């Protein structure tokens, strides 16, 4: 059912006008700016990845002004891709931003039959299971085929496990998962010489370490921890504390490269005490 623009609430009219303004600017830049004219789907790809990570950083920092800015950058890229695709009129697969929006609208409706149809889903888990069944009906050869091959390994592990759970392949209790973590840790230890810290069989130990990480990611789901977020927060915490060590030691006329580990530990513990 189409809506009349003038019948929409003023806030929605303003949103649509702002989006129209972006589309107009994109048309002008594509026509008049040498850099924008030169861009292709492939040339924008690495820039889009960078913008996505910048948005992720802003979300982790809970920096709303920065989130707003980065969302604008990501939205620009979406509009840019659609603009480029709309110019390929000689191919039967060309599309524009309206096609993109229509496609996602239709997808959302078809993937939510408990809202727009007669399917029942009272819990989040039922919704996810319905999604996986629908994807298979849509032509996916495997439940796992929707996991992008180029995802970072930690994120990929999360998505693989979530997909498998949607198909009903998962542990019942978190205690079972933790037992698996301990089992994998023991198997890793068996491939590692504790006395000398030398890897006995590099390839085997690497495989066991991967199994251990995979089982830890699995456990994180059962205790509602996002391992990617958890690890990135730890990365940021380490960076803050290490940079404090650099600045504090420099203020004391010292250099980290000339200090002993115990001397550095004093600055590190000071950073921890300051909750840096």
C-alpha positions as CSV (number, residue, x, y, z in Angstrom):
1,X,0.0,0.0,0.0
2,X,1.5,3.3,-1.1
3,X,1.4,6.3,1.1
4,X,0.8,9.9,0.2
5,X,3.9,12.0,1.1
6,X,1.7,14.8,2.5
7,X,-0.2,12.4,4.7
8,X,3.0,11.3,6.5
9,X,4.0,12.6,9.9
10,X,6.3,15.7,9.7
11,X,9.2,13.7,11.1
12,X,8.9,11.1,8.4
13,X,8.7,13.8,5.7
14,X,11.9,15.3,7.0
15,X,13.6,11.9,6.9
16,X,12.6,11.3,3.3
17,X,13.6,14.8,2.3
18,X,17.0,14.3,3.9
19,X,17.5,11.1,2.0
20,X,16.4,12.7,-1.2
21,X,19.0,15.4,-0.6
22,X,21.7,12.8,-0.2
23,X,20.6,11.1,-3.5
24,X,20.8,14.5,-5.3
25,X,24.2,15.3,-3.9
26,X,25.4,11.8,-5.0
27,X,24.1,12.5,-8.5
28,X,26.0,15.8,-8.6
29,X,29.2,14.4,-7.3
30,X,29.1,11.4,-9.7
31,X,28.7,13.8,-12.6
32,X,31.0,16.7,-11.6
33,X,33.7,15.4,-9.2
34,X,36.8,13.7,-10.8
35,X,37.4,11.4,-7.8
36,X,33.7,10.4,-7.5
37,X,33.5,9.7,-11.3
38,X,36.5,7.4,-11.1
39,X,35.1,5.1,-8.4
40,X,33.9,1.6,-9.1
41,X,32.3,-1.1,-7.0
42,X,35.7,-2.7,-6.5
43,X,37.6,0.6,-5.6
44,X,35.1,1.4,-2.9
45,X,35.2,-2.0,-1.3
46,X,38.3,-1.5,1.0
47,X,37.0,2.0,2.0
48,X,33.7,0.5,3.0
49,X,35.4,-2.1,5.2
50,X,37.4,0.7,6.8
51,X,34.2,2.7,7.5
52,X,32.5,-0.3,9.0
53,X,35.4,-0.8,11.5
54,X,35.3,2.9,12.3
55,X,31.6,2.5,13.1
56,X,32.3,-0.5,15.2
57,X,34.9,1.5,17.2
58,X,32.5,4.3,17.8
59,X,29.8,1.8,19.0
60,X,32.3,0.2,21.4
61,X,33.2,3.6,22.8
62,X,29.5,4.5,23.1
63,X,30.3,7.8,21.3
64,X,26.9,8.8,19.9
65,X,28.1,11.8,17.9
66,X,30.7,9.6,16.3
67,X,28.2,6.8,15.7
68,X,26.0,9.3,13.9
69,X,28.9,10.5,11.7
70,X,30.1,6.9,10.9
71,X,26.5,5.9,10.0
72,X,26.4,8.7,7.5
73,X,29.6,7.5,6.0
74,X,28.3,3.9,5.7
75,X,25.0,5.2,4.2
76,X,26.9,7.2,1.7
77,X,28.7,4.1,0.5
78,X,25.4,2.2,0.1
79,X,24.0,5.1,-2.0
80,X,27.3,5.2,-3.9
81,X,27.2,1.5,-4.8
82,X,23.6,1.8,-5.9
83,X,24.4,4.8,-8.1
84,X,27.3,3.0,-9.8
85,X,25.1,-0.1,-10.4
86,X,22.3,2.1,-11.9
87,X,24.7,3.3,-14.6
88,X,25.3,-0.2,-15.9
89,X,22.2,-0.1,-18.0
90,X,23.7,-2.3,-20.7
91,X,23.6,-5.2,-18.3
92,X,20.4,-7.0,-17.2
93,X,21.6,-7.0,-13.6
94,X,21.8,-3.3,-13.1
95,X,19.8,-1.7,-10.2
96,X,19.3,1.5,-8.4
97,X,18.7,2.5,-4.8
98,X,14.9,1.9,-5.1
99,X,15.6,-1.7,-6.0
100,X,17.9,-2.0,-3.0
101,X,15.2,-0.6,-0.7
102,X,12.5,-2.7,-2.2
103,X,14.6,-5.8,-2.0
104,X,15.4,-5.4,1.7
105,X,11.7,-4.6,2.4
106,X,10.6,-7.7,0.7
107,X,13.2,-9.7,2.5
108,X,12.2,-8.4,5.9
109,X,8.6,-9.3,5.2
110,X,9.4,-12.8,4.0
111,X,11.8,-13.4,6.9
112,X,9.1,-12.4,9.4
113,X,6.1,-14.6,8.7
114,X,5.3,-14.5,12.4
115,X,4.6,-10.8,11.8
116,X,3.3,-10.7,8.2
117,X,2.0,-14.3,7.9
118,X,0.5,-17.0,10.0
119,X,3.7,-18.6,11.4
120,X,4.0,-18.7,15.2
121,X,7.2,-17.6,16.9
122,X,7.1,-16.5,20.5
123,X,10.8,-16.6,21.4
124,X,14.0,-15.3,19.8
125,X,15.2,-18.9,19.3
126,X,12.0,-19.8,17.3
127,X,12.6,-16.7,15.1
128,X,16.2,-17.8,14.4
129,X,15.1,-21.3,13.6
130,X,12.4,-20.1,11.2
131,X,15.0,-17.9,9.5
132,X,17.3,-20.8,8.8
133,X,14.4,-22.9,7.4
134,X,13.4,-20.0,5.1
135,X,16.9,-19.6,3.9
136,X,17.1,-23.2,2.9
137,X,13.8,-22.9,1.0
138,X,15.2,-19.8,-0.8
139,X,18.0,-21.9,-2.2
140,X,20.8,-22.0,0.3
141,X,22.5,-25.4,-0.1
142,X,23.7,-25.3,3.5
143,X,22.8,-23.6,6.8
144,X,26.4,-22.4,6.9
145,X,26.5,-21.1,3.3
146,X,25.4,-17.7,4.6
147,X,28.6,-17.1,6.5
148,X,30.9,-14.9,4.4
149,X,34.2,-16.6,3.7
150,X,36.2,-13.4,4.3
151,X,34.9,-12.7,7.8
152,X,37.6,-12.5,10.5
153,X,38.1,-15.9,12.1
154,X,36.7,-14.9,15.5
155,X,33.5,-13.4,14.1
156,X,33.2,-16.3,11.6
157,X,33.3,-18.8,14.5
158,X,30.5,-16.9,16.2
159,X,28.3,-16.9,13.1
160,X,29.0,-20.6,12.3
161,X,27.9,-21.5,15.8
162,X,24.8,-19.3,15.6
163,X,23.8,-20.8,12.3
164,X,24.3,-24.4,13.6
165,X,22.2,-23.5,16.6
166,X,19.4,-22.2,14.4
167,X,19.4,-25.7,12.8
168,X,19.1,-27.3,16.2
169,X,22.8,-28.5,16.4
170,X,23.9,-27.2,19.8
171,X,24.6,-28.1,23.4
172,X,21.8,-28.1,25.9
173,X,23.6,-26.7,29.0
174,X,26.5,-24.4,29.5
175,X,28.1,-26.9,31.8
176,X,28.5,-29.2,28.9
177,X,30.2,-26.5,26.9
178,X,32.6,-25.7,29.7
179,X,33.5,-29.3,30.0
180,X,34.3,-29.2,26.2
181,X,36.6,-26.1,26.9
182,X,38.4,-28.1,29.6
183,X,38.7,-31.1,27.3
184,X,40.2,-28.9,24.5
185,X,42.6,-27.2,26.9
186,X,43.9,-30.6,28.1
187,X,44.4,-31.7,24.5
188,X,46.3,-28.6,23.8
189,X,48.5,-29.1,26.9
190,X,49.3,-32.6,25.7
191,X,50.8,-31.1,22.6
192,X,52.8,-28.5,24.6
193,X,55.9,-29.1,26.7
194,X,55.2,-27.2,29.9
195,X,58.8,-27.5,31.1
196,X,60.5,-25.9,28.1
197,X,57.5,-24.0,26.6
198,X,58.5,-25.6,23.3
199,X,55.8,-26.7,20.9
200,X,56.2,-30.4,20.3
201,X,54.2,-30.6,17.1
202,X,53.6,-27.1,15.7
203,X,50.8,-28.1,13.3
204,X,49.0,-30.3,15.8
205,X,49.3,-27.7,18.6
206,X,47.9,-25.1,16.3
207,X,45.0,-27.3,15.5
208,X,44.3,-27.9,19.2
209,X,44.6,-24.2,20.0
210,X,42.1,-23.5,17.3
211,X,39.7,-26.1,18.8
212,X,40.2,-24.4,22.2
213,X,39.4,-21.0,20.9
214,X,36.3,-22.3,19.1
215,X,35.1,-24.0,22.3
216,X,35.6,-20.7,24.2
217,X,33.6,-18.8,21.6
218,X,30.9,-21.5,22.0
219,X,30.8,-21.0,25.7
220,X,30.6,-17.3,25.4
221,X,27.2,-17.7,23.7
222,X,25.9,-19.5,26.7
223,X,26.8,-16.7,29.1
224,X,25.7,-13.9,26.8
225,X,29.2,-12.6,26.1
226,X,30.1,-11.4,22.6
227,X,33.7,-12.6,22.2
228,X,34.6,-10.1,19.5
229,X,33.5,-7.2,21.7
230,X,35.1,-8.7,24.8
231,X,38.5,-9.2,23.0
232,X,38.3,-5.7,21.5
233,X,37.6,-4.1,24.9
234,X,40.6,-6.0,26.3
235,X,42.7,-4.7,23.3
236,X,41.7,-1.1,24.0
237,X,42.4,-1.6,27.7
238,X,45.9,-2.9,27.0
239,X,46.6,0.0,24.6
240,X,45.4,2.6,27.3
241,X,47.6,1.0,30.0
242,X,50.6,0.6,27.7
243,X,50.4,4.2,26.6
244,X,50.1,5.2,30.2
245,X,53.4,3.3,30.9
246,X,55.1,5.2,28.1
247,X,53.9,8.6,29.2
248,X,54.5,8.0,32.9
249,X,57.9,6.6,32.5
250,X,58.9,9.4,30.1
251,X,57.7,12.0,32.7
252,X,60.1,10.2,35.2
253,X,62.9,10.6,32.7
254,X,62.9,6.9,31.8
255,X,62.5,4.8,28.6
256,X,60.6,1.6,28.4
257,X,63.2,0.1,26.2
258,X,65.9,0.6,28.9
259,X,63.7,-0.7,31.8
260,X,63.5,-4.2,33.3
261,X,60.3,-6.1,33.2
262,X,59.8,-5.6,37.0
263,X,60.2,-1.8,36.6
264,X,57.6,-1.8,33.8
265,X,55.3,-3.9,36.0
266,X,55.3,-1.0,38.6
267,X,53.9,1.4,36.0
268,X,51.5,-1.3,34.7
269,X,50.2,-1.9,38.3
270,X,49.9,1.8,38.7
271,X,47.7,2.0,35.6
272,X,45.6,-0.8,36.9
273,X,45.2,0.9,40.3
274,X,44.1,4.1,38.4
275,X,41.6,1.9,36.5
276,X,43.0,3.1,33.2
